Amino acid sequence: MITSCSLENFYEEEEFILIHDEPSIPGTYHFLTSLRDAKETFTCFDNRFCFYGHTHLQIIFVKKGEEVFSDKSEKYSFSDEEQFLISAGSVGQPRDRDPRAGYIVVDTEERYIQLRRVSYNVEQAARDIINAGLPEVFANILRMKKD
């Protein structure tokens, strides 16, 4: 059985990196959410895709040549010249007040990155958090909704 405690914080293959936080300062649990930080982080890896977490937000940063930008569209079509920093979001503890589970699909054949969300029983999940003896704040985060 794999538990969160037994997972590595860093995994790398030729085309991609998987990391809990971000690769320029691993282990510090820095929240990579700004364009400025993304520009610096792109200098720290050569892989095509860097998938990172910790932010609990869905974020796509794109580097094309010297230009770095954030894309907020639901589906982003990409070219060979681009490099990516991608935060898939969160399943269970979103930080954007959208309680749906967030994930990202990257299709390298069709050349797109798609942000996706799926609904689940938020109230049951909140009750399970409390019943497990976890801090109530985690249940309350699930119940927060965008205005």
KABEL-V401130 format. One record per run of one state. SS is the DSSP state (A for helix, B for strand, O for the rest). FROM is the first residue (numbers start at 1). TO is the last residue. Records with the same first field share a line. If there is no record, write none. Layout:
SS = FROM-TO, FROM-TO
//
This chain:
O = 1-9, 13-15, 20-22, 26-34, 43-48, 53-57, 65-66, 72-74, 78-81, 89-100, 108-111, 119-121, 132-135, 144-147
B = 10-12, 16-19, 49-52, 58-64, 67-71, 75-77, 82-88, 101-107, 112-118
A = 23-25, 35-42, 122-131, 136-143
//
